[in-house]
Structure formats: structure tokens, C-alpha cells
């Protein structure tokens, strides 16, 4: 590209300096450029051509420096300013774009609609919606009368920043500003509503387009179908899909994928599969998103075998299953407690060099935990890059169910070393493991230390500790725990009194505990 640019630029550069060398300058400064560039490159026709070549080379930094040098030589035109701001927008240099815009007055250059639109575009591409609105609201100070392009750029900036209310406000004020909306205006506003899950507003906006004499295009239809997907309005999504053909457009892969996702969210797996099968007949090859949505539809309500068949069919369609594909299939077999299939899917992921995400690990852990496969749970926990509380809890629960008390307590220690704050469920699993493993003293210590660690204890925590006291024949301590429960305004249950009655040898105390339990039972009745 540099050689082409050098040829196109001709003799504007210094005879001893080529454009290729200009582009290869390390840490370019105005001083270096001033020494390298002849006066013809800083004024007249050649000055604009140099900016064009630098923009084509995607060197927004050089464009800014050269523009500043040119401004020192001669008063620049709005055309030069627009090209420089546009180059910054293309290079996502929003700060330089705004600096050029705000300095236009000092340089004696009058910005126009193109300048403002390029500056808004720079803010939009960098997700700086606040700055985009600031630029937009300074339009009259910059002596720029906004047109539909300006409004569209501002709405797009709000859409990218997730500010659907502000996008809708800009959309609403256009008629009062004497600016007619176009299809791009509607599409940008629809997209902001779709991303925010405002499906009802998106549908109403789409339906209002004909009355405003603005014809929806394929993007309008696809965006509104996607909005229906988020709200679960699958019938409306399918109606819009049918409407694409009626409007004279051809459905594309985005149309079908959005409609399949609509059915997936509403657990209409049969319709989702019908749409997937229809795509090749309509000369629309499905992509991985289409398959992922169909697999998820089967996972939510359809046969798990179909989910696995769809996963297996992807390579036959020259599609590589993604982490979403594998995770949806994992979830399908996890819900049916088919841990062997979950293990096979996880192994296939590894062979396909697809890195599992946190959801994949969670689903696989849950599958192994339900089946009591504590060895697999431990292997998966160790493979996790950064296990969270949910992963630790599943692994502990699995070990506890498999009577692997020592492993469960080791996981508890790993949890604290990883600086993951446990919750009540995790604490109860560890206390249960301690007393079942005959480490009753450790179980009681855990109960006493948890409030200081800001971990809430509940009736289950106390019951587990009392059961540990039974194993350790510490009936006085069990009674103290019972008293602490009542002070904490907790309601002892059948397990509480059963543990106490098994532990306390004194007949009078046992009789009092039975009376107390009967009174509690009567109050509950």
C-alpha cells in the first residue's frame, strides 16, 4: 500500500524523502515533519492530497500533525478539517477528533455538517456517548444546523452506549427541529430499544414507520425480530419473518437466526427446528448462531438426542461448533442427569481446541455433582482458571454425597486460599463433612468462626454442629448451641430436637426439650 501511495502522491514530498519513509517515522513530531516536507505539501492542492494519502494509510496521528503544520502556513479550508476529523474517526481517535473540532474557530475554519457528523462518529465508534451528546448540543454554537445525518450519528452513539431513553428523546425531537426521519433513524432507534430489551416499544416504533412514510428495510425487520426474541413474543417474531417476503425482501441468515432464537426463548423447539430445516431450501445457509439457537431450543424443551445430533451435524455443514454450541448441548444432558454424555461433550471440546467458559464448567460440574462423580468434580475444579463460589459449592456437595469428607474439607481450605467468600450453603456442607468424618471439634469451630468472617449461619448450620456434639458426646455444648439459636431468634426444627435428644443423657432436660418441641409444633399448627 505504501508504494501505491508513494506513486499516487508524486513529487509533493521532498525529493530525498518518500511517503514510505514518512509512514515509517518512529514517534513522529511536527519538527521531524517540518524538516521532511517541502512547502508544497503544506499548502495548495498537494496539501489536501497528502492528507488523503495519510488517511488511506490509516495514519490518523500523521494526519493530525500535518494538518497542524498546514494550519501554521495558511488558513485551512473546511474540506481539510473534515478530512482530518474523518481520519481520526476512522482510527478511533476520538480525543484528536474533538480537539480538531473545538480548535476550528481559533484556526479560522468554519465546521459544517460533515465535520460534526465525523466528530460524532468518532465518539460513537469509541463508545463515548456522553461526549457525542455534548458535541450534538454544541451544534448551534458551532454554527451548524443539524440534519438527519447529525441526528442519526447522535442516536447511534446513544445506541452503542446503551442509552435507549436518550436515543428515543433525540428521535422524538426531530420533527420539532424540522428534520425528517429516514430508515437509518428508525433502525438506530430500534437497535437501541432491542439491546435494552424494550420489545414493546420496538414493536410500536416499527409499526409506526408506514404512517411516517418511511419504509422499513431488512435491517428494520431483523432488529424488531431480535427485540421479540428478548421478550419471548415468538408469535410476533414469526409474523415479522413472514412479513419480510411480503415486503419484497429476501430473508437472510440474521432473519432466520433471530426467529429461531424467538422460538428457543419460548421453548418452541419444534418450530425452531422447522425454521432451521427451511433455511437451505430458501438458499440461506445456516451459521453457527442458527445452530446454537436450535440446540438451545432442544435443551430447553426438546429431546436431548436432537441437541446432540445438531451439534454433530455442524461440521458436516462446514461449521465449527463454538463454546456456545457445546455449552447448550452440555446443558441438555445435564438436565437429564446424563453425566457420561456430559463427559464426552467436554472431551470433544478439548479435542476441537474450544476453550470452555465459566458456564461450560458450571454445567459440567453440576452434571457430575448430580451423579456423585466426585473424582470428575475435583478434576474439573482444578482445571478451572478462576473457580467461583458456585463451583466450590458443587464440588464440596459432591464430595460430601460421596462420603469423601477429607476432600470436602480440602476444598474448603482451597476456597479460603483463593479468597472466595463462602456462603451459608457452603459452610453447612463443610460442617456436615466434618462431623460425618468424625472431626466434630472442627465442625464446632467452624460454626463459631463464621460470624466473624461475615458468613451467615442458619438452622441447618446449628443442626450440623449439634449432630457433631452428639458424635463427640458434648451434650452441654449442644445445649449451649440450642440456647444461642433461640437468642438469635431462629426456630429449631425436628432435626434440632432429634440431635439434642440423642445427645443429652439427663432425663429432666430431655423431658423439658420434648415439651418445648411440642409447644413449638402446636404454635406452628
N, C-alpha and C positions, 0 to 999 in steps of 0.2 A: 504493500500500500504506500509506503514512504516514497518508493521510486516513482510510482504513478503521480503522487502529489508533487514530487520534485519536477517532473516533466511538465505537469499542468501549470505549475507556478512560473515557470520560465526564468526570466532574469531579474525578478523582483528582489531576490536576495543578493547579498554581497557576492561578487564573483568568486571569492575564495571560500564562500560558506554555502553549503547546500541545505535544503529543507530537512534532509535526513539527519544532518548534524544538529540542526536546530531541535528536532524532535528527540534526539538522544542526549540533550543537555542535562547534566545532573544538577539538581537544585537550581533551576533557572531563576535569575533575578533580572530586574529591569536594567541593571548595569551591564550584565552579560549580553542581554538582548540589544541594548543600545549600541554596544560595540560591534555586534554581529550584523545588525540590519542597516541597510542603506536608507536614505531619506525617502526614496520612492516607495518603500514598504510601509512607511508610516503616514502617508498622505496620498490622496487621489484614488484612482481606480485600483491600483495594486494593493492598497492598504486593505480594502474590503476583500479582495481575493485571498490575501494572506489569512485573514480571519476565517474565511470559508474553508481553506485547506487545513487549518489547525482544528477546526470543528470536525471536519471529516475524519481527521486522525484521532478524534476523541481526546484532545488535549485541552480541556477547559481551563487548566491552570495557565497554559501559554496564551490562550485567547484573552484571558483577563489582563495578563501582564502587557501583551501587545496593545490591547485596547487602551490601557492607561498611558502607554508611551505615545500612541497616536493622539490621545486627547491633549497631551502636553504640546504637541506640534501644531495641531489645528483643531478647530471646533468640530466635533464629530456629528454625524447625522443620526437621526432616529434609526435608520436602517442598520448602521454599525452597532448601535446599542442593542437592537433587537437580536442581532446575530450573536452578540456576546452573552446576553441573558439566556438565549435559547441554548447555547453551548453549555452553559452552567446547568441548565435544567436537564439536558441530556446526560451530563456527567454526575447528576445528583449532588451538585454543589450549591445547595440552597443558600448558604451564607453569602457566597460570592454573588449569586444572582440578586439577592436582596440588596447587597452593598452597591451593586451597579444601579439598581432601580432608585435607591434613596439618594445616590450621588448625581443622578441625571440632571437635577436642577442646577447644582454647582458647576457642572460641566457645560451648562447651556444647551442641553439636549432635552427635547420635549418627548416624553414617553407617549405611546399610543396604546391602542387596544392589544396589539401584538405583544408589546413589551409586558403589559400587565398579565396577559394570558401566559406568557413564558415564565414569569415570576411565580404565578400561581401553580403552574405545572411543576416547577422546581420544588415548591413546598409540598405538593401532593405526592410526588414520587418519593420524597423523604419522610412521608407521614407526619408533616408539620402542619396539622390543620389549624392550630391556633394562629400561626404566622400567616397562613393563607387567608384567614378571615381578617387579620389585621391589614394585610395588603388590600383585600377587597374593600374594606371600609375606608381606606385612604384613596379610593379611586377618584373622588371629586377633587381632593387636594392635589392629586397628580394631574388634574385636568383631563381625565379620561372618562368619557361617557360609556358606561358598561353596555355590552351587547350580549347576545345569547352565549357566545364563546366564553366570555368572562364569567357569567353565571354558571355555565357548565363546569368550568375549571374549579370554581369555588365549591360547588356541590360535590364534585368528585373528590376534592380534598377532604371534605367532611365525611364522605362515604368511606374513604380509606382510613380515616381516623376513628370510625365507629360512632360518629356524631349524627345519628339519624334525625334527631329533633332539629338540629341546626340546618341540615340538608333540606328538611321539609319546610323550614322557615324561609330559606332562600328561594325554594321552589314557589312558595305561596306569594312572595313579594314581587315576583317578576311582572305580572300584569300591571301592577301599580307603577312600576318603573318603566312601563311602556316597552317591555321586552317580550317577544313571543317565544314560547317554549317550543322546542323541537324534540325529535325522538331521542336524541342524546340526553337531553334534560331529563326526560322521563326515565330513561334507562339508568342514569346515575342515581336518581332518587329511589327508583325501585331496588337497585342494588343495596343502597344504604338500609332500606327497610328490610330487605331479605336477610342481610347479615345480622341485623338486630332481632330477627325472629318476629318482626311485626307483619305477620302474614295477612291479617285482615286489612290493614292499611295498604299493603302492597296490592292486594286484590282490588280494593276500591280504586286505587290510583290507576291500575291497568284498565279497569272498566271505564274510567273517565276519559281515556285517550280519544276514542272516536268523537265524543261530544266536543272535545277541544280541537277537532280537526287535525289531530296528529295520529298518523298510522303507526301501530306497533310493528316492530320488526322481529326477527327471530330471537334477538337478544332479549327483547321485552318479554316474549313468551317464556323463554328458558329461565329468566330471572324470577318470574312470577311462579313458575312451577317449582323452582327451588324454595321459594318462600312457603308454598303449600306443604312442601316436604317437612319443613321445620315445625309446622303447626299440626301435622297429621291429617290435613284436609286432602286425603288421597283422591276423593271423587272429583274435586275441583282441579287437582293436578292432571288427572286423566282427561278431563273435559278440555283443558288448555292444550294438552298434547294433541287431541283430535282437532282442535281449532287451528293448529299450525298449518295443516294441509288445506283446510277451508280458506285460510287467508292467503294461500298461494305460495307458502314457503315449504321448504323441504326439511323434515326433521333431521337433526344431526345427533351425534353421539351424546352431546350435552343434554339435549331434549329427553332422549330415552333414559339416560342415567339419572336425571333428576326425577323423572316419573317413576322409575324403579325404586329410587330412594323413598319417594312418597309412599309407595306400597309397603316398603320394608318397615318404615316407621309405624305404619298402621297394621302391621303383621298380616298383610295380604300377600302371602308368599306365592300363591298360585298365579295371581295376576302379574306379580313381579317376574316370574319365570316365563309367562306368556310374552311379556314385553321383550325379555332377553332373547327368546327364540325368534321373535318377529324381526329383530334388528337385521340379521343377514339377508332376510327376504326383501327388506327395504333398502338393501345395498348400504347399510350403515354398520360397519364392523364394530362390535363391542370393544371397549377398552377395559383396563383393569378396574376403573371406577364402576363400570356397569356390572362386572362380575362381583366385585366386593359388595355392592348393594344387594345383589341377588343372593349371595352367600349369607349375608346378614339377615335377609328376609327368611331364609330357611332356618337360620339359627334361632330367630325369634318365635317362629310358629310352625315351620315346616319340618319334614323328616330330616334327621341329621345326615342320613345317607346321601341325600341330594346335595347338601352343603359340601360333602367330601367329593362328590362327583364333579361339581362345578369347579372346585379347587384343582382337581386332577385334569379338567378339560382346558384350563387356561394355557398351559404350554402348547397344547395342540392347536390353539388359536394364535400361536406366536406371542403369547403374553406371559410375562414373568410375574408370578404371584408376589404381592407386596406383603409387608408386615401386617397390613390391614386384612388382607385375604386370609393369611394364616391365623390371625387372631380371631376373626369371625368363625372360622372352622373350629378352632380350639374351643371357643365359647359354646358352639353347637354340641360338641361331645361332652363338655364339662357339665352341662345342664342335665345330661342323661347318665352322668357318673361313669362314662366310658374312658377310664384313665389310660388304658392301653392305647387307644386311638390318640389321646392327647399326647402321650409319649412319642408316638410315631410322627405326629404332625410337628412336634418340637424338633425331633431329629431331622425331619425333612427341611425344616427352616435352616438348620445348621449346614446341611449338605448344599442347599441353594445359596448359602452365604447371605442370608437375610437376617439382620440383627434384630432380635426380639426387643420390643419396647416394654415399658413398665406394665402395660395392660396385658401383654402376652404372658409375662412372668406371673402376674396375679392370677390369670385364668388357669394357667398350668398348675400353679401351686394349689389353687382351690380344688382342681380335679384330683390331684394326688392326695390332698388332705381328706377329701370325702372318702377316698378308697383306703385310707390308713397307710399309704405308702410313704412312711416316714423317711426311708433312705433317699427316695427321689426328692422329697421336700427339702431335705438337708442339702443335697447336691445342687438343687435349683437356687436355694437361698445363698449358697456360697458363690454361685455363678452370677448372681445379681450385682450390677455395678454399684448401686446405692440402695440397699433394701430399705423399705419404709416400714412403718408400724404394722400395716396390714400384712405384709409379707412375713414379718417376725411372728405375728399372732397366729397366722395359719400354720407355720412350721411348728410352733410350740404346741398348738392344739393337736396337730397330727402326731407328734411325739408322745403327748400325754395319752391320746387314744390308743396308741400302740404300746403303752406301758414302758416307754423309754424315758423314765423320769430324769436320768442323768443328762441325756441330750437336751431335754426341755430346759433344764436349769442352765446348761451351757449356752443355749440360745438367749436366755435372759441376760446372761453376762455379756454376750456379744452385742445385744441391743443397747446396753448402757455404754459400752465402749464406743459404739457408733454414734453416741449422743442423740439417740432417738428416745424421746419421752414416751414411756409406756402408758397405756390406758387401763381402766379397771378390768376389762376382759383379759388383757394380757397378764395383769397381776394375778387374777384368780386362777388362770391356767398354771402359773408358776407355783402358787401356794399349793394347789391340788397335787402337782407333781412332787413337791417337797414331802407332803405328808404321806403320799402313796409310796414314795421311795424311802419312807421311814426317816426322813430328815425333818422331824417335827419341830425341832428348835429353830431351824432355818425358816420354816413356814411362819412361825410366830414372829420372828424378827422382821420378816418381810412386811407383815401387817403393820407393825409398829413404825417402820421407817418410811412407809409410803406417803403418809400425810405430809411429812417434811419435804418430800420430793414433789409435792403438789399433785399426787396421783390419788384420785378419789377412791374410797373403799365403799363397798356396798354389803348387803346381807350375805351374798354369796362369798365374799372375802372373809367375813367373820365366821360363816359356817365352815369354810375350809380350814380356818385356823383352829376352830373348836374341835373339829374332827382330828386335827393333828394333836391337840391336847389329849384327846381320848387315847390315841396311839401311845402318847408319852406318859399317860396316867397322871396328867397335871390338871386335876379337876378344879382346884382352886383358881388356877389361871383361866380355865374355861368359864367359870362363874364371873370372873373379872371382865372377860370379853363380853359376856352377856350383859353385864351392867353397863359397859361402855356403849353397847348397841342401843340400849334404852335411853341413855343420856344423849346420844346422837339422834334421838327420835326416829330410829329405824324400827321396823316391825318384824320381830322374829317370826320364822315360819316353822313348818313341820320339821324341816331338816335341822334347824337350830335346836329345838327341844329334843329331838331324837338323839343328837350328838351329846347334849347335856345329860340326858337320862342314861346314856350308855357310859358316861364318864363319872358321874357323881355317885359315890358309894353311900352317902348319908341319906337314910330313909326319909327324915323330916324334910330335907331340902328337895328330895325327889318328889315328895308329895306336894310341896309348895309349887314346884315347877309344873306339875300336872294341872294343878288348879289354875295357875296363871295361863297356861296354854288353853284350857277350856274357856276361860273368860275371854281371851282374845278371839277364839273361834266363834263364841256366841256374839261378840261385838261385830265381827265380820259378817255373820249370818244375818 
